[in-house]
Amino acid sequence: MRAISDKQLVRLCLDELCAKMGYIDRSKISQSDLEHLCYLIEENTKIVISLSTLKRVFIEKFDRLPQIATLDALTKFLGYSGWQDFKSRKINSATEQGIVPTENPIVEKKVIGLTMYRNLAVTSGVIILIAFLFVTMKKNTNSEAKFSVQKIVSLDVPANVIFNYDIDDIEGDSFYIQPSWNKRMRIKIEKKNHTQTETYYEPGYHTAKLICDNKVLKQALVHITTKGWVGYSKVSFSDPYPQYFQRETIVRDSVLGLDLSGLKANAIEIRNDKIYYYACFPDSLEINSDNFTLTARVRMDPVKPTLCPWIISEVYSQNSLFFFTGTIPGCTGEAKALFSDKYLDGKKIDLSSFGFDVRNWKEVRIDVKHRVVKISVEEKEVFTTTYERPGGLIQGMGFGSNGLCEVDYVQLTDSVGNIVYRNDFRN
């Protein structure tokens, strides 16, 4: 009879993760896929796993088993209560199939002596466990961490956010505040100091996290609004420091968007690839993201020669994002989309319907009714899908491109067609 080891159980866990996420070949998972998986795991389990840790697990680059916290996060994301639940279920299933789980594959000899040894080990283990629980209970009081937003300074970007926190009675090695989804912006904090001020450079509905070691203790919502539309460039989506455009330069000839002279006026360096972005986060829209229609007429003008020009249309909600990437027909393998908890990757599913000439004016529409999403281009429905997690209220809109994105008009309507927001960019 065969034995099933803990490493085999980890592989079974990874196989289930790949099946859930639609990964065909575990060895060829991209970094962007792993970054997205980190985000989903944290959102669903409240346990933070670093990209480097997840990468090591997926390529099985470990001499000993990953930490239990990591295995708990992976298995909880799969719907189990944790690693032990996953392990016991798989072992029971393996036993039914004649696969005997064991941590020691050596053939047992001297049965009586081995049994006595095991009984002694179990007894010692119980004593150690009781001692550990006693120490842990003594250390971890019933105190609970405190974390909140005291106030937001400024109704535009950049904005200072003052956090209040209290971790004085919480046991842990390291404590951090992570202002948003971007782990690169994590700030280490210390006990006995109860205030932390952080600068937000991008608008949006951010979820700040208070983290102890790899566990999220508390969350606080941070809504950074804008006074109308703002524009900026970034080296990448994860770049924490955008370069702003002067507001008076981003609207010209009844169009939102810079031209080459506008780039020069804003001293934007164009030698390297960049993302050019425009966003609007009003103080309040009061429209549910599970029932809305965003319509816009857009195009992009490449700043420099690019093989795959693209343009992204986004709606930000309290709980997630709604976006899709349009690109030229030969590049739809690079297309991406996210509708609340439904992530779509053009490398893994057919997103050829997102292919159109983004360099010429096109009307695009994101239509959501009761969590059914329909994407239309030039009034022709090209794609439909569904999602499960409620999105909450809409907080803002955005358009971006790897060239000079331009928006002729944008309109947001509610479930019955009432216009909640419209801008034709005419003075």
TATA-V612021 format. One record per residue. N is the residue number from 1. PSI is psi in degrees with one decimal (* if undefined). OMEGA is omega in whole degrees, -180 to 180 (none if undefined). D_FIRST is the distance of its C-alpha to the first C-alpha in Angstrom with 2 decimals. Layout:
n=N psi=PSI omega=OMEGA d_first=D_FIRST
n=N psi=PSI omega=OMEGA d_first=D_FIRST
This chain:
n=1 psi=139.4 omega=-175 d_first=0.00
n=2 psi=156.5 omega=180 d_first=3.79
n=3 psi=150.2 omega=177 d_first=6.74
n=4 psi=124.5 omega=-176 d_first=10.04
n=5 psi=170.5 omega=178 d_first=13.19
n=6 psi=-36.8 omega=179 d_first=16.76
n=7 psi=-36.4 omega=176 d_first=17.94
n=8 psi=-36.7 omega=177 d_first=15.60
n=9 psi=-39.1 omega=176 d_first=17.01
n=10 psi=-40.8 omega=179 d_first=20.45
n=11 psi=-39.5 omega=176 d_first=19.91
n=12 psi=-39.8 omega=177 d_first=19.03
n=13 psi=-45.6 omega=180 d_first=22.22
n=14 psi=-37.1 omega=177 d_first=24.22
n=15 psi=-41.1 omega=178 d_first=23.14
n=16 psi=-38.9 omega=177 d_first=24.43
n=17 psi=-44.3 omega=180 d_first=27.57
n=18 psi=-41.2 omega=179 d_first=28.22
n=19 psi=-40.3 omega=-180 d_first=27.92
n=20 psi=-40.2 omega=-175 d_first=30.28
n=21 psi=-8.2 omega=179 d_first=32.79
n=22 psi=21.5 omega=178 d_first=32.67
n=23 psi=124.7 omega=-178 d_first=31.63
n=24 psi=-44.6 omega=-177 d_first=30.54
n=25 psi=111.4 omega=-176 d_first=29.66
n=26 psi=-32.3 omega=-177 d_first=28.58
n=27 psi=-11.1 omega=-176 d_first=29.97
n=28 psi=22.3 omega=178 d_first=33.36
n=29 psi=132.0 omega=-177 d_first=34.09
n=30 psi=163.1 omega=179 d_first=37.73
n=31 psi=-36.9 omega=180 d_first=39.18
n=32 psi=-35.1 omega=176 d_first=41.11
n=33 psi=-44.4 omega=-179 d_first=37.92
n=34 psi=-37.4 omega=177 d_first=36.43
n=35 psi=-43.4 omega=179 d_first=39.79
n=36 psi=-39.0 omega=179 d_first=39.83
n=37 psi=-40.3 omega=175 d_first=36.27
n=38 psi=-45.7 omega=-179 d_first=37.40
n=39 psi=-46.8 omega=-178 d_first=40.33
n=40 psi=-41.5 omega=180 d_first=38.36
n=41 psi=-44.3 omega=-180 d_first=35.84
n=42 psi=-41.3 omega=-180 d_first=38.77
n=43 psi=-35.9 omega=-175 d_first=40.70
n=44 psi=-32.3 omega=-174 d_first=37.89
n=45 psi=-13.4 omega=-175 d_first=36.33
n=46 psi=19.8 omega=176 d_first=39.32
n=47 psi=129.9 omega=-177 d_first=37.11
n=48 psi=125.6 omega=173 d_first=38.39
n=49 psi=127.8 omega=-180 d_first=36.10
n=50 psi=156.1 omega=179 d_first=37.95
n=51 psi=-41.5 omega=-179 d_first=37.79
n=52 psi=-38.6 omega=178 d_first=36.72
n=53 psi=-46.7 omega=-180 d_first=33.79
n=54 psi=-37.7 omega=179 d_first=32.61
n=55 psi=-43.1 omega=179 d_first=33.07
n=56 psi=-39.8 omega=-180 d_first=30.96
n=57 psi=-43.6 omega=-176 d_first=28.11
n=58 psi=-30.8 omega=178 d_first=28.27
n=59 psi=8.1 omega=178 d_first=28.30
n=60 psi=40.9 omega=179 d_first=25.66
n=61 psi=70.1 omega=178 d_first=28.28
n=62 psi=138.7 omega=179 d_first=27.13
n=63 psi=-33.7 omega=176 d_first=25.89
n=64 psi=168.7 omega=-178 d_first=24.83
n=65 psi=147.3 omega=174 d_first=23.95
n=66 psi=162.1 omega=-180 d_first=27.00
n=67 psi=149.5 omega=-179 d_first=29.07
n=68 psi=-35.7 omega=179 d_first=28.05
n=69 psi=-39.7 omega=178 d_first=31.34
n=70 psi=-46.4 omega=-180 d_first=30.35
n=71 psi=-35.8 omega=176 d_first=26.93
n=72 psi=-44.6 omega=-179 d_first=28.76
n=73 psi=-46.1 omega=-178 d_first=31.29
n=74 psi=-45.0 omega=-176 d_first=28.88
n=75 psi=-32.9 omega=175 d_first=26.88
n=76 psi=-37.7 omega=177 d_first=30.13
n=77 psi=-30.3 omega=179 d_first=31.55
n=78 psi=-6.3 omega=177 d_first=28.69
n=79 psi=1.3 omega=176 d_first=29.63
n=80 psi=166.3 omega=179 d_first=27.29
n=81 psi=-12.2 omega=178 d_first=28.95
n=82 psi=-174.1 omega=-176 d_first=27.45
n=83 psi=-42.9 omega=-178 d_first=24.46
n=84 psi=-36.9 omega=177 d_first=23.07
n=85 psi=-48.0 omega=178 d_first=23.45
n=86 psi=-46.4 omega=-176 d_first=21.69
n=87 psi=-46.2 omega=-177 d_first=18.84
n=88 psi=-37.6 omega=180 d_first=18.38
n=89 psi=-42.9 omega=-179 d_first=18.62
n=90 psi=-38.1 omega=179 d_first=15.99
n=91 psi=-42.2 omega=178 d_first=13.53
n=92 psi=-41.6 omega=179 d_first=14.47
n=93 psi=-41.0 omega=180 d_first=14.10
n=94 psi=-37.6 omega=180 d_first=10.61
n=95 psi=-40.8 omega=179 d_first=9.68
n=96 psi=-27.8 omega=-179 d_first=11.59
n=97 psi=6.7 omega=179 d_first=9.70
n=98 psi=20.3 omega=177 d_first=6.27
n=99 psi=112.7 omega=-173 d_first=5.77
n=100 psi=117.1 omega=179 d_first=6.35
n=101 psi=138.4 omega=177 d_first=9.59
n=102 psi=149.1 omega=176 d_first=11.00
n=103 psi=-12.3 omega=-178 d_first=14.14
n=104 psi=100.9 omega=-175 d_first=13.57
n=105 psi=-0.9 omega=-179 d_first=10.74
n=106 psi=135.0 omega=-180 d_first=12.78
n=107 psi=131.0 omega=-177 d_first=11.59
n=108 psi=130.6 omega=173 d_first=13.55
n=109 psi=162.9 omega=180 d_first=16.66
n=110 psi=63.7 omega=-172 d_first=19.75
n=111 psi=-41.8 omega=-176 d_first=18.20
n=112 psi=-46.0 omega=180 d_first=21.68
n=113 psi=-40.3 omega=-180 d_first=22.88
n=114 psi=-40.1 omega=180 d_first=19.91
n=115 psi=-43.1 omega=178 d_first=20.38
n=116 psi=-40.0 omega=180 d_first=24.07
n=117 psi=-42.8 omega=-178 d_first=23.52
n=118 psi=-41.0 omega=179 d_first=21.46
n=119 psi=-40.0 omega=178 d_first=24.13
n=120 psi=-42.4 omega=-180 d_first=26.76
n=121 psi=-41.1 omega=179 d_first=25.14
n=122 psi=-44.5 omega=180 d_first=24.92
n=123 psi=-45.1 omega=178 d_first=28.53
n=124 psi=-41.2 omega=-180 d_first=29.69
n=125 psi=-40.5 omega=179 d_first=28.01
n=126 psi=-42.7 omega=179 d_first=29.82
n=127 psi=-45.4 omega=180 d_first=33.07
n=128 psi=-41.6 omega=-179 d_first=32.73
n=129 psi=-43.3 omega=179 d_first=31.94
n=130 psi=-42.2 omega=179 d_first=34.99
n=131 psi=-42.1 omega=180 d_first=37.13
n=132 psi=-45.2 omega=-180 d_first=36.03
n=133 psi=-36.5 omega=180 d_first=36.79
n=134 psi=-47.0 omega=-180 d_first=40.12
n=135 psi=-42.3 omega=-179 d_first=41.12
n=136 psi=-44.5 omega=180 d_first=40.00
n=137 psi=-33.7 omega=180 d_first=41.91
n=138 psi=-37.6 omega=-178 d_first=44.87
n=139 psi=-46.6 omega=-175 d_first=44.83
n=140 psi=100.6 omega=178 d_first=44.17
n=141 psi=-178.8 omega=178 d_first=47.12
n=142 psi=4.9 omega=-180 d_first=47.65
n=143 psi=149.6 omega=-179 d_first=49.69
n=144 psi=141.1 omega=178 d_first=48.95
n=145 psi=148.5 omega=177 d_first=49.70
n=146 psi=138.4 omega=-177 d_first=52.77
n=147 psi=124.0 omega=-178 d_first=53.23
n=148 psi=163.8 omega=174 d_first=55.93
n=149 psi=119.6 omega=179 d_first=58.42
n=150 psi=-50.4 omega=176 d_first=61.84
n=151 psi=159.8 omega=177 d_first=63.73
n=152 psi=123.6 omega=-178 d_first=63.77
n=153 psi=110.7 omega=-180 d_first=66.71
n=154 psi=143.9 omega=175 d_first=67.97
n=155 psi=31.4 omega=-180 d_first=67.48
n=156 psi=174.6 omega=178 d_first=66.65
n=157 psi=146.5 omega=-8 d_first=64.64
n=158 psi=157.2 omega=-178 d_first=64.29
n=159 psi=137.5 omega=173 d_first=63.84
n=160 psi=135.1 omega=175 d_first=63.25
n=161 psi=125.8 omega=-180 d_first=60.90
n=162 psi=117.4 omega=179 d_first=61.24
n=163 psi=144.3 omega=168 d_first=58.12
n=164 psi=137.6 omega=178 d_first=58.17
n=165 psi=159.1 omega=176 d_first=55.15
n=166 psi=111.6 omega=180 d_first=54.35
n=167 psi=17.5 omega=-173 d_first=51.26
n=168 psi=-35.3 omega=-176 d_first=52.94
n=169 psi=14.0 omega=-178 d_first=50.68
n=170 psi=128.6 omega=179 d_first=47.38
n=171 psi=134.7 omega=179 d_first=44.95
n=172 psi=162.1 omega=-179 d_first=43.63
n=173 psi=-43.3 omega=-175 d_first=43.94
n=174 psi=140.7 omega=180 d_first=45.47
n=175 psi=142.0 omega=-177 d_first=47.30
n=176 psi=154.4 omega=163 d_first=48.37
n=177 psi=125.8 omega=176 d_first=50.29
n=178 psi=106.6 omega=-172 d_first=49.09
n=179 psi=-27.5 omega=-177 d_first=52.07
n=180 psi=-161.5 omega=179 d_first=50.24
n=181 psi=-20.2 omega=-174 d_first=47.12
n=182 psi=106.5 omega=-177 d_first=47.99
n=183 psi=-18.3 omega=179 d_first=45.96
n=184 psi=-17.0 omega=-177 d_first=48.40
n=185 psi=13.7 omega=-178 d_first=51.00
n=186 psi=134.1 omega=-177 d_first=49.16
n=187 psi=130.3 omega=179 d_first=51.63
n=188 psi=136.1 omega=179 d_first=50.85
n=189 psi=163.3 omega=-176 d_first=52.68
n=190 psi=157.3 omega=175 d_first=53.49
n=191 psi=161.4 omega=179 d_first=53.98
n=192 psi=-8.6 omega=174 d_first=57.53
n=193 psi=124.3 omega=-167 d_first=58.57
n=194 psi=8.7 omega=-179 d_first=58.47
n=195 psi=136.9 omega=177 d_first=59.84
n=196 psi=126.0 omega=179 d_first=58.57
n=197 psi=128.2 omega=-179 d_first=60.54
n=198 psi=149.1 omega=180 d_first=58.89
n=199 psi=126.9 omega=175 d_first=60.43
n=200 psi=123.1 omega=-177 d_first=59.07
n=201 psi=-14.5 omega=178 d_first=60.15
n=202 psi=143.1 omega=177 d_first=58.78
n=203 psi=167.1 omega=176 d_first=59.55
n=204 psi=178.6 omega=179 d_first=56.93
n=205 psi=93.2 omega=-172 d_first=55.09
n=206 psi=147.9 omega=173 d_first=52.92
n=207 psi=105.1 omega=177 d_first=50.31
n=208 psi=145.1 omega=-176 d_first=50.77
n=209 psi=139.3 omega=170 d_first=47.94
n=210 psi=120.0 omega=-170 d_first=48.04
n=211 psi=134.0 omega=171 d_first=44.92
n=212 psi=117.9 omega=-175 d_first=43.57
n=213 psi=-112.2 omega=-180 d_first=41.15
n=214 psi=18.7 omega=-177 d_first=38.81
n=215 psi=134.5 omega=177 d_first=39.60
n=216 psi=118.0 omega=-180 d_first=42.43
n=217 psi=-45.2 omega=-176 d_first=44.54
n=218 psi=159.1 omega=175 d_first=47.35
n=219 psi=152.8 omega=177 d_first=48.75
n=220 psi=136.3 omega=-178 d_first=52.35
n=221 psi=134.9 omega=-178 d_first=53.82
n=222 psi=114.0 omega=-179 d_first=56.40
n=223 psi=106.9 omega=179 d_first=58.60
n=224 psi=112.2 omega=-176 d_first=60.57
n=225 psi=173.6 omega=177 d_first=63.27
n=226 psi=155.8 omega=172 d_first=65.70
n=227 psi=84.6 omega=-176 d_first=69.38
n=228 psi=-151.9 omega=-177 d_first=69.02
n=229 psi=139.6 omega=174 d_first=67.14
n=230 psi=153.4 omega=179 d_first=66.07
n=231 psi=148.2 omega=179 d_first=64.99
n=232 psi=164.0 omega=176 d_first=63.12
n=233 psi=152.9 omega=179 d_first=61.16
n=234 psi=153.7 omega=176 d_first=57.83
n=235 psi=-36.6 omega=179 d_first=55.97
n=236 psi=171.9 omega=180 d_first=52.73
n=237 psi=-31.7 omega=-177 d_first=51.49
n=238 psi=-0.2 omega=178 d_first=50.08
n=239 psi=119.4 omega=-175 d_first=53.36
n=240 psi=-9.2 omega=-173 d_first=54.63
n=241 psi=93.2 omega=179 d_first=58.28
n=242 psi=160.2 omega=173 d_first=60.07
n=243 psi=115.1 omega=-174 d_first=63.53
n=244 psi=151.8 omega=170 d_first=65.79
n=245 psi=146.1 omega=174 d_first=68.37
n=246 psi=132.4 omega=-174 d_first=71.85
n=247 psi=-36.2 omega=-176 d_first=72.10
n=248 psi=-8.2 omega=-178 d_first=75.38
n=249 psi=-9.1 omega=-171 d_first=73.85
n=250 psi=-10.9 omega=174 d_first=70.89
n=251 psi=124.7 omega=-179 d_first=72.96
n=252 psi=138.8 omega=178 d_first=75.36
n=253 psi=43.7 omega=178 d_first=77.05
n=254 psi=31.7 omega=179 d_first=75.30
n=255 psi=136.4 omega=173 d_first=71.84
n=256 psi=121.0 omega=178 d_first=69.26
n=257 psi=140.5 omega=178 d_first=68.19
n=258 psi=155.5 omega=164 d_first=69.51
n=259 psi=-174.6 omega=-177 d_first=70.97
n=260 psi=-37.1 omega=179 d_first=71.25
n=261 psi=-32.4 omega=177 d_first=74.45
n=262 psi=-37.0 omega=176 d_first=72.68
n=263 psi=-42.8 omega=180 d_first=69.99
n=264 psi=-40.3 omega=180 d_first=72.78
n=265 psi=-28.7 omega=180 d_first=74.53
n=266 psi=6.4 omega=178 d_first=71.37
n=267 psi=42.6 omega=180 d_first=70.84
n=268 psi=121.4 omega=178 d_first=67.35
n=269 psi=126.0 omega=-174 d_first=66.01
n=270 psi=8.8 omega=-180 d_first=64.66
n=271 psi=-36.2 omega=-180 d_first=63.52
n=272 psi=156.5 omega=177 d_first=59.88
n=273 psi=140.3 omega=180 d_first=57.78
n=274 psi=166.6 omega=172 d_first=58.09
n=275 psi=133.5 omega=179 d_first=57.52
n=276 psi=125.5 omega=-166 d_first=60.70
n=277 psi=147.7 omega=177 d_first=60.35
n=278 psi=134.5 omega=-176 d_first=62.53
n=279 psi=152.7 omega=177 d_first=61.68
n=280 psi=122.6 omega=179 d_first=63.43
n=281 psi=88.2 omega=178 d_first=62.38
n=282 psi=164.7 omega=-180 d_first=65.11
n=283 psi=-36.6 omega=180 d_first=65.38
n=284 psi=135.4 omega=176 d_first=64.33
n=285 psi=-29.5 omega=178 d_first=63.50
n=286 psi=50.5 omega=176 d_first=62.32
n=287 psi=133.0 omega=-175 d_first=60.33
n=288 psi=133.8 omega=-178 d_first=56.76
n=289 psi=-8.1 omega=176 d_first=54.38
n=290 psi=-5.2 omega=179 d_first=52.68
n=291 psi=91.6 omega=180 d_first=55.98
n=292 psi=167.5 omega=172 d_first=58.12
n=293 psi=124.1 omega=173 d_first=59.43
n=294 psi=123.8 omega=178 d_first=60.09
n=295 psi=134.9 omega=180 d_first=62.39
n=296 psi=151.5 omega=174 d_first=63.63
n=297 psi=119.3 omega=-170 d_first=65.32
n=298 psi=163.3 omega=170 d_first=63.87
n=299 psi=171.9 omega=175 d_first=63.80
n=300 psi=149.1 omega=178 d_first=63.14
n=301 psi=111.3 omega=-178 d_first=65.20
n=302 psi=130.9 omega=176 d_first=63.26
n=303 psi=-36.3 omega=-179 d_first=64.64
n=304 psi=162.6 omega=-180 d_first=63.54
n=305 psi=130.4 omega=179 d_first=61.92
n=306 psi=139.9 omega=-178 d_first=58.37
n=307 psi=-36.1 omega=-176 d_first=55.94
n=308 psi=83.5 omega=176 d_first=54.48
n=309 psi=143.5 omega=180 d_first=56.98
n=310 psi=161.9 omega=177 d_first=55.61
n=311 psi=138.3 omega=-177 d_first=56.87
n=312 psi=136.4 omega=176 d_first=55.06
n=313 psi=126.7 omega=-172 d_first=56.33
n=314 psi=146.2 omega=169 d_first=55.04
n=315 psi=128.6 omega=-179 d_first=55.46
n=316 psi=131.1 omega=176 d_first=54.40
n=317 psi=176.4 omega=-180 d_first=53.39
n=318 psi=-33.9 omega=-173 d_first=52.68
n=319 psi=-12.6 omega=-175 d_first=48.92
n=320 psi=-159.4 omega=178 d_first=48.27
n=321 psi=155.1 omega=170 d_first=49.77
n=322 psi=111.5 omega=180 d_first=50.74
n=323 psi=159.9 omega=168 d_first=51.35
n=324 psi=151.5 omega=-178 d_first=51.02
n=325 psi=122.1 omega=173 d_first=51.86
n=326 psi=140.8 omega=179 d_first=54.18
n=327 psi=175.3 omega=-179 d_first=54.44
n=328 psi=154.8 omega=-172 d_first=55.77
n=329 psi=-35.7 omega=-177 d_first=53.90
n=330 psi=-0.5 omega=-175 d_first=52.40
n=331 psi=14.3 omega=-174 d_first=50.75
n=332 psi=-10.9 omega=172 d_first=48.96
n=333 psi=-20.3 omega=178 d_first=45.58
n=334 psi=-3.5 omega=-178 d_first=46.85
n=335 psi=149.1 omega=178 d_first=47.83
n=336 psi=158.6 omega=174 d_first=46.34
n=337 psi=151.4 omega=176 d_first=46.87
n=338 psi=126.4 omega=176 d_first=46.02
n=339 psi=94.7 omega=-174 d_first=46.95
n=340 psi=-108.4 omega=-179 d_first=45.97
n=341 psi=5.2 omega=-179 d_first=42.14
n=342 psi=105.4 omega=179 d_first=41.93
n=343 psi=133.0 omega=-177 d_first=41.60
n=344 psi=130.1 omega=-179 d_first=42.21
n=345 psi=123.4 omega=-178 d_first=41.77
n=346 psi=-16.6 omega=177 d_first=43.55
n=347 psi=-20.2 omega=-174 d_first=40.91
n=348 psi=-21.0 omega=175 d_first=38.27
n=349 psi=165.0 omega=-177 d_first=40.44
n=350 psi=106.3 omega=175 d_first=43.70
n=351 psi=30.5 omega=-179 d_first=46.59
n=352 psi=-21.5 omega=178 d_first=49.11
n=353 psi=-12.6 omega=175 d_first=51.38
n=354 psi=6.9 omega=-179 d_first=52.02
n=355 psi=118.2 omega=175 d_first=53.77
n=356 psi=167.1 omega=-177 d_first=57.57
n=357 psi=95.4 omega=-176 d_first=60.41
n=358 psi=-6.8 omega=-179 d_first=60.27
n=359 psi=-8.9 omega=175 d_first=63.40
n=360 psi=154.9 omega=-176 d_first=65.60
n=361 psi=130.7 omega=176 d_first=66.31
n=362 psi=139.1 omega=173 d_first=63.74
n=363 psi=124.0 omega=178 d_first=63.52
n=364 psi=150.0 omega=-178 d_first=59.99
n=365 psi=132.4 omega=170 d_first=58.88
n=366 psi=115.2 omega=-177 d_first=55.92
n=367 psi=121.3 omega=-179 d_first=56.12
n=368 psi=125.2 omega=177 d_first=53.87
n=369 psi=113.0 omega=178 d_first=54.19
n=370 psi=44.2 omega=176 d_first=51.83
n=371 psi=20.8 omega=169 d_first=49.10
n=372 psi=121.8 omega=-175 d_first=49.51
n=373 psi=134.1 omega=174 d_first=50.51
n=374 psi=129.7 omega=178 d_first=52.75
n=375 psi=130.4 omega=179 d_first=53.90
n=376 psi=146.0 omega=174 d_first=57.15
n=377 psi=124.3 omega=-177 d_first=59.11
n=378 psi=45.9 omega=177 d_first=62.76
n=379 psi=13.9 omega=177 d_first=62.39
n=380 psi=121.9 omega=179 d_first=59.63
n=381 psi=125.2 omega=-175 d_first=56.28
n=382 psi=-16.1 omega=-175 d_first=53.65
n=383 psi=144.3 omega=175 d_first=50.47
n=384 psi=148.4 omega=178 d_first=49.07
n=385 psi=179.2 omega=178 d_first=46.04
n=386 psi=166.0 omega=174 d_first=45.18
n=387 psi=171.3 omega=-174 d_first=43.87
n=388 psi=-43.5 omega=-173 d_first=42.86
n=389 psi=127.2 omega=177 d_first=44.00
n=390 psi=140.7 omega=-176 d_first=47.72
n=391 psi=-22.8 omega=-175 d_first=49.75
n=392 psi=-168.3 omega=-178 d_first=52.57
n=393 psi=147.0 omega=176 d_first=56.14
n=394 psi=137.2 omega=-178 d_first=57.12
n=395 psi=-23.5 omega=-178 d_first=58.33
n=396 psi=177.7 omega=-179 d_first=59.42
n=397 psi=157.1 omega=179 d_first=59.41
n=398 psi=156.0 omega=176 d_first=59.03
n=399 psi=138.0 omega=-179 d_first=59.30
n=400 psi=165.7 omega=-178 d_first=58.21
n=401 psi=163.1 omega=171 d_first=58.03
n=402 psi=15.1 omega=172 d_first=57.63
n=403 psi=-160.6 omega=-179 d_first=61.31
n=404 psi=98.1 omega=179 d_first=64.30
n=405 psi=139.6 omega=177 d_first=63.18
n=406 psi=142.4 omega=-180 d_first=66.06
n=407 psi=120.8 omega=-180 d_first=66.31
n=408 psi=-42.8 omega=174 d_first=69.26
n=409 psi=160.2 omega=176 d_first=68.57
n=410 psi=138.2 omega=-179 d_first=65.82
n=411 psi=137.0 omega=178 d_first=65.69
n=412 psi=124.2 omega=-180 d_first=63.41
n=413 psi=158.0 omega=-179 d_first=63.73
n=414 psi=-168.2 omega=-172 d_first=62.20
n=415 psi=-24.0 omega=-179 d_first=60.61
n=416 psi=11.2 omega=175 d_first=64.00
n=417 psi=3.8 omega=177 d_first=65.43
n=418 psi=134.2 omega=180 d_first=67.51
n=419 psi=115.3 omega=179 d_first=68.01
n=420 psi=-33.7 omega=180 d_first=66.66
n=421 psi=137.8 omega=172 d_first=67.27
n=422 psi=142.0 omega=176 d_first=69.08
n=423 psi=122.3 omega=176 d_first=70.48
n=424 psi=-0.3 omega=176 d_first=72.45
n=425 psi=36.0 omega=174 d_first=73.24
n=426 psi=134.0 omega=-178 d_first=76.96
n=427 psi=* omega=none d_first=79.28
